[in-house]
């Protein structure tokens, strides 16, 4: 991956304190230079942009890791990245630079290159940056916002950027107060409605897990047990960011189950050294939900889920080393039926790149977040 960079110091054509016209001229110049260099080296270069990606991150973010992630995104989905690095508590400052990133060309093929505009802002200047972002977006293609922070509908910068994009991407694995932050997300979704299409990288990490769980009930002999569930246990690794709280991924999983199966809190709640147990009600029967953290600190990923319906038990969890997902079903005295499925973990860059191909609302996610928020809100009455 090749990267070139140059600063913008031109005072003409400024918007929101950023020299928009100067940045565009520098990008055009860099493309001409890159094309000339590559043609001289007998491989052509093609400037490609299939999406706009606005990335908001704290100035304290580890830049090498962020740059590596954006390189991975560019390799899969050539984009114009507008990276906003904010130092909200710092002194007023504003710097902007441009760079290009190119994939190594295969023999006889042209290189595909994307581009990045980096804006570093501090203090009160941050509020004016949003006005400079819109004219920097490539017209007639979709725009996405990756908000690498906890979303807040009262944040003016967040609200203004949301208005510019077709989809907003967050990652609830980074929440340091999962219950509170997930409830805030639910309120945001409820108030924004059609104005904001939200996706969550942490929800994407649950895709394989949700598919495996749903597959249990596709088996005709198992289907009747779904309406007779009396206990669900979710085991997850404690999050390093919030080791004492229920991990966001576990909350999303509970929200998904509750929204799909119509579960409501029944008013029973027990929290002890073994974890948290709450009562859920559905159709006049009660289901015990057990949430248990185990193992070393991590990102709060689910390790195993178990469902019980009388003498029937269904399990899905990661095998040793995390390279496989193992499922099993046991009904009464019948032999255990199981299978092992290979599991390949996707990187954050791969997950983000996939989000850039989705424009539709994820209503299943929205309902899961809403259900989780309702369970959280009834904490004192037996919720999570």
Phi, psi and omega per residue, in radians:
X1 nan 2.208 -3.124
X2 -1.846 2.444 3.129
X3 -2.344 2.369 3.024
X4 -2.216 2.677 -3.026
X5 -2.583 2.562 3.055
X6 -2.636 2.696 -3.091
X7 -1.591 2.750 3.067
X8 -1.928 2.112 -3.118
X9 -2.241 0.083 -3.112
X10 -1.276 2.364 -3.132
X11 -1.529 -0.220 -3.087
X12 -1.423 2.635 3.050
X13 1.171 0.563 -3.120
X14 -1.396 2.449 3.034
X15 -2.306 2.165 -3.119
X16 1.038 0.516 -3.139
X17 1.465 -0.042 -3.130
X18 -1.883 2.330 -3.140
X19 -1.377 1.419 -3.074
X20 -1.077 -0.842 -3.124
X21 -1.090 -0.707 3.141
X22 -1.142 -0.678 3.110
X23 -1.113 -0.730 3.121
X24 -1.132 -0.681 3.111
X25 -1.136 -0.703 -3.136
X26 -1.179 -0.655 3.084
X27 -1.109 -0.775 3.115
X28 -1.041 -0.706 3.128
X29 -1.142 -0.733 -3.141
X30 -1.123 -0.660 3.111
X31 -1.131 -0.694 3.112
X32 -1.106 -0.745 -3.141
X33 -1.148 -0.755 -3.127
X34 -1.109 -0.752 3.138
X35 -1.090 -0.717 3.135
X36 -1.134 -0.733 3.135
X37 -1.106 -0.756 -3.073
X38 -1.270 -0.662 3.096
X39 -1.090 -0.697 3.081
X40 -1.089 -0.515 3.120
X41 -1.602 0.198 3.034
X42 1.238 0.313 2.982
X43 -2.324 2.267 -3.074
X44 -1.364 2.999 3.118
X45 -2.321 2.403 3.136
X46 -2.104 2.202 3.100
X47 -1.433 2.059 -3.046
X48 -2.198 2.412 3.077
X49 -2.597 1.909 -3.119
X50 -1.823 -0.138 3.134
X51 -2.842 2.722 2.954
X52 -1.700 2.359 3.088
X53 -2.248 1.944 3.028
X54 -1.591 2.213 3.124
X55 -2.048 2.093 3.056
X56 -1.828 2.228 3.127
X57 -2.565 2.759 3.050
X58 -1.231 2.570 3.093
X59 -1.103 -0.330 3.126
X60 -1.419 -0.100 3.130
X61 -1.012 2.482 3.119
X62 -1.201 1.871 -3.033
X63 -1.114 -0.727 3.134
X64 -0.995 -0.734 3.141
X65 -1.184 -0.723 3.131
X66 -1.137 -0.759 3.128
X67 -1.089 -0.720 3.129
X68 -1.099 -0.715 3.132
X69 -1.119 -0.774 -3.126
X70 -1.194 -0.541 3.036
X71 -1.103 -0.708 3.130
X72 -1.151 -0.699 3.098
X73 -1.103 -0.795 -3.118
X74 -1.098 -0.586 3.142
X75 -1.171 -0.502 -3.127
X76 -1.700 -0.616 -3.083
X77 -2.415 1.649 3.137
X78 -1.031 2.155 -3.051
X79 -2.387 2.907 2.838
X80 -1.684 1.958 3.121
X81 -1.653 2.263 2.987
X82 -1.988 1.819 -3.064
X83 -1.679 2.057 3.099
X84 -1.822 1.986 3.098
X85 -1.840 1.969 -2.998
X86 -1.889 2.268 3.020
X87 -1.983 1.441 -2.990
X88 -1.124 -0.530 -3.118
X89 -1.680 0.055 -3.071
X90 -1.577 -3.101 3.110
X91 -1.282 2.661 3.113
X92 -1.024 2.219 3.093
X93 -2.778 2.717 3.134
X94 -2.674 2.049 3.093
X95 -2.317 2.571 3.106
X96 -2.421 2.542 3.131
X97 -2.568 2.832 3.117
X98 -2.146 2.696 3.092
X99 -2.690 2.790 3.060
X100 -2.193 2.603 3.102
X101 -2.269 2.297 -3.104
X102 -2.205 2.456 3.005
X103 -1.289 2.532 2.992
X104 -1.067 2.308 -3.065
X105 -1.376 2.459 2.967
X106 -1.328 2.794 -3.088
X107 -0.994 2.207 3.117
X108 1.359 0.033 -3.129
X109 -1.883 2.718 3.053
X110 -1.413 2.578 3.004
X111 -1.292 2.496 3.034
X112 -1.825 2.206 -3.042
X113 -2.167 2.474 3.019
X114 -1.993 -3.098 -3.045
X115 -2.492 2.757 -3.106
X116 -2.456 2.393 3.007
X117 -2.019 2.135 -3.130
X118 -1.891 2.203 3.110
X119 -2.067 2.088 3.103
X120 -1.890 2.100 -3.060
X121 -2.296 2.576 3.132
X122 -2.369 2.682 3.060
X123 1.083 -2.546 -3.084
X124 -1.150 -0.251 -3.141
X125 -1.153 -0.457 -3.054
X126 -0.977 -0.655 -3.094
X127 -1.074 -0.438 -3.101
X128 -1.598 -0.147 -3.045
X129 -1.173 -0.588 -3.072
X130 -0.982 -0.639 -3.115
X131 -1.159 -0.377 3.128
X132 -1.510 -0.340 -3.066
X133 -1.247 -0.754 -3.036
X134 -0.997 -0.829 3.128
X135 -1.207 -0.219 3.100
X136 -1.503 -0.198 3.124
X137 -1.291 2.371 3.075
X138 -1.220 2.183 -3.073
X139 -1.227 2.751 2.999
X140 1.218 0.235 2.989
X141 -2.314 2.779 -3.047
X142 -1.152 2.626 3.091
X143 -2.127 2.412 -3.137
X144 -2.184 2.617 3.059
X145 -2.079 2.098 2.989
X146 -1.776 1.870 -3.085
X147 -1.667 1.716 -3.112
X148 -1.474 1.061 3.138
X149 -2.889 3.141 3.088
X150 -1.433 2.112 -3.085
X151 -1.158 2.469 -3.106
X152 -2.460 1.985 -3.101
X153 -1.109 -0.317 3.128
X154 -1.535 -0.119 3.102
X155 -1.355 2.063 -3.060
X156 -1.115 -0.675 3.134
X157 -1.131 -0.798 3.108
X158 -1.020 -0.844 -3.103
X159 -1.073 -0.722 -3.122
X160 -1.181 -0.715 3.141
X161 -1.194 -0.625 3.102
X162 -1.007 -0.653 -3.129
X163 -1.141 -0.343 -3.064
X164 -1.594 -0.221 -2.940
X165 -2.079 2.828 3.075
X166 -1.514 -0.406 -3.066
X167 -2.674 2.503 3.129
X168 -1.998 2.303 -3.138
X169 -1.994 2.283 3.053
X170 -2.216 3.123 3.052
X171 -2.484 1.765 -3.080
X172 -1.200 -0.192 3.054
X173 -1.123 -0.349 -3.129
X174 -1.590 0.060 -3.138
X175 -1.229 2.275 3.095
X176 -1.648 -0.132 3.013
X177 -2.362 1.306 -2.956
X178 -0.911 -0.795 -3.121
X179 -1.080 -0.907 -3.101
X180 -1.125 -0.770 -3.077
X181 -1.212 -0.670 3.133
X182 -1.196 -0.615 3.071
X183 -1.135 -0.641 3.093
X184 -1.130 -0.675 3.097
X185 -1.106 -0.751 3.131
X186 -1.062 -0.738 3.113
X187 -1.120 -0.676 3.136
X188 -1.119 -0.780 3.124
X189 -1.115 -0.741 -3.117
X190 -1.133 -0.644 -3.083
X191 -1.442 -0.524 -3.089
X192 -1.468 -0.582 3.117
X193 0.998 -2.207 -3.095
X194 -1.235 -0.247 -3.085
X195 -1.226 -0.397 -3.041
X196 -2.394 2.087 3.040
X197 -1.738 2.037 -2.987
X198 -1.946 2.435 2.991
X199 -2.321 2.777 -3.004
X200 -2.340 2.111 3.124
X201 -1.034 -0.550 3.131
X202 -1.204 -0.583 3.052
X203 -1.169 -0.682 3.080
X204 -1.061 -0.600 3.113
X205 -1.161 -0.339 3.130
X206 -1.542 -0.048 -3.035
X207 -1.017 -0.881 -3.130
X208 -1.095 -0.735 3.129
X209 -1.070 -0.809 -3.139
X210 -1.106 -0.667 3.131
X211 -1.122 -0.755 3.130
X212 -1.115 -0.748 3.141
X213 -1.116 -0.791 -3.141
X214 -1.091 -0.582 -3.126
X215 -1.127 -0.468 3.073
X216 -0.945 -0.792 -2.978
X217 -1.513 0.026 2.996
X218 -1.410 -0.278 3.119
X219 -1.409 2.084 -3.070
X220 -0.912 -0.684 -3.105
X221 -1.223 -0.313 -3.119
X222 -1.699 -0.349 -2.954
X223 -1.012 -0.684 -3.085
X224 -1.123 -0.418 -3.098
X225 -1.345 -0.308 3.142
X226 -1.082 -0.673 -3.122
X227 -1.471 0.060 3.139
X228 -2.098 0.224 -3.137
X229 -1.011 2.367 3.083
X230 -2.167 -0.146 3.097
X231 -2.697 2.398 3.042
X232 -2.283 2.252 3.115
X233 -2.129 2.227 3.115
X234 -2.059 2.119 3.108
X235 -1.868 2.310 -3.091
X236 -2.473 2.736 3.065
X237 -1.399 2.448 3.133
X238 -1.150 2.461 3.124
X239 -1.336 2.334 3.110
X240 -1.111 -0.451 -3.130
X241 -1.420 -0.433 -3.128
X242 -2.584 1.212 -3.017
X243 -1.112 -0.401 -3.099
X244 -1.627 -0.137 -3.066
X245 -1.806 2.777 3.015
X246 -1.168 2.284 -3.090
X247 -1.091 2.545 -3.104
X248 -1.013 -0.661 -3.120
X249 -1.125 -0.673 3.081
X250 -1.153 -0.676 3.096
X251 -1.114 -0.708 3.100
X252 -1.115 -0.703 3.132
X253 -1.099 -0.769 3.110
X254 -1.106 -0.751 3.120
X255 -1.053 -0.703 3.117
X256 -1.101 -0.849 3.133
X257 -1.070 -0.790 -3.104
X258 -1.122 -0.715 -3.113
X259 -1.226 -0.571 -3.121
X260 -1.431 -0.515 -3.030
X261 -1.909 0.002 3.068
X262 1.265 0.565 3.139
X263 -1.397 2.494 3.075
X264 -2.300 2.688 3.109
X265 -1.135 2.437 -3.108
X266 -1.718 -0.250 3.117
X267 1.908 0.068 -3.138
X268 -1.920 2.309 -3.100
X269 -2.602 2.234 3.108
X270 -2.330 2.211 3.098
X271 -2.186 2.106 -3.141
X272 -2.521 -2.885 -3.071
X273 -1.166 -0.320 3.117
X274 -1.515 -0.078 3.126
X275 2.155 -2.671 -3.086
X276 -2.050 2.300 3.070
X277 -2.192 2.240 3.130
X278 -2.277 2.721 3.096
X279 -1.703 2.349 3.078
X280 -2.129 2.523 -3.096
X281 -2.003 2.492 3.099
X282 -2.728 2.055 3.074
X283 1.026 0.651 3.097
X284 1.452 0.037 3.084
X285 -2.097 2.803 -3.118
X286 -1.943 2.437 3.072
X287 -2.032 2.292 3.064
X288 -1.555 2.188 3.077
X289 -1.859 2.126 3.124
X290 -1.985 2.223 3.099
X291 -2.037 2.145 -3.029
X292 -2.365 2.207 3.064
X293 -1.578 2.409 3.130
X294 -2.631 2.727 3.109
X295 1.506 -2.938 -3.104
X296 -1.419 2.844 3.107
X297 -1.070 2.482 3.136
X298 -2.702 -2.426 -3.124
X299 -1.760 0.134 3.117
X300 1.460 0.443 -3.083
X301 -1.317 2.533 3.048
X302 -1.175 2.354 3.113
X303 -1.809 -0.635 -3.081
X304 -2.777 2.591 3.045
X305 -2.350 2.406 -3.138
X306 -2.287 2.391 3.121
X307 -2.080 2.396 3.092
X308 -2.210 2.372 3.044
X309 -2.372 1.578 -3.060
X310 1.126 -2.071 -3.129
X311 -1.573 0.057 3.139
X312 -1.766 2.409 3.141
X313 -2.418 2.393 -3.123
X314 -2.241 2.346 -3.113
X315 -2.319 2.578 3.009
X316 -2.522 2.276 -3.128
X317 -2.881 2.990 -3.140
X318 -1.410 2.457 3.054
X319 -1.394 3.130 -3.140
X320 -1.041 2.290 3.129
X321 1.503 -0.171 3.096
X322 1.275 0.238 -3.111
X323 -1.571 -0.180 3.141
X324 -2.380 2.767 2.974
X325 -2.038 2.239 -3.068
X326 -1.974 2.350 3.108
X327 -2.161 2.641 3.101
X328 -2.597 2.627 3.091
X329 -2.391 2.288 3.112
X330 -2.347 2.159 -3.131
X331 -2.090 1.929 -3.130
X332 1.060 -2.307 -3.124
X333 -1.603 0.067 -3.133
X334 -1.182 2.665 3.112
X335 -1.039 2.627 3.113
X336 -1.211 2.315 3.066
X337 -1.857 2.161 -3.103
X338 -2.475 2.950 3.049
X339 -2.678 2.771 3.125
X340 -2.139 2.227 -3.104
X341 -2.072 2.296 3.103
X342 -1.118 2.458 -3.131
X343 -2.245 2.164 3.100
X344 -2.006 1.954 -3.124
X345 -1.185 2.373 3.093
X346 -1.603 2.566 3.087
X347 -1.345 2.895 3.108
X348 -1.099 -0.631 3.107
X349 -1.124 -0.715 3.110
X350 -1.132 -0.713 -3.139
X351 -1.176 -0.726 3.135
X352 -1.140 -0.721 3.123
X353 -1.044 -0.695 3.120
X354 -1.103 -0.666 -3.139
X355 -1.080 -0.441 -3.111
X356 -1.309 -0.029 3.095
X357 -1.863 0.056 -3.074
X358 -2.032 2.243 3.122
X359 -2.025 -0.385 -3.059
X360 -1.264 2.729 3.036
X361 -1.191 2.500 3.054
X362 -1.740 1.512 -3.057
X363 -1.224 -0.472 3.088
X364 -1.145 -0.748 3.082
X365 -1.108 -0.785 -3.121
X366 -1.045 -0.718 3.124
X367 -1.210 -0.617 3.109
X368 -1.129 -0.754 3.122
X369 -1.130 -0.727 3.134
X370 -1.101 -0.746 -3.141
X371 -1.153 -0.736 3.103
X372 -1.071 -0.708 -3.138
X373 -1.123 -0.677 3.117
X374 -1.132 -0.696 3.117
X375 -1.170 -0.665 3.104
X376 -1.141 -0.724 -3.080
X377 -1.142 -0.434 -3.127
X378 -1.701 0.493 -3.090
X379 -0.871 -0.873 -3.083
X380 -1.162 -0.422 -3.104
X381 -1.741 0.235 3.080
X382 1.958 0.369 -3.141
X383 -1.668 -2.982 -3.124
X384 -1.585 nan nan
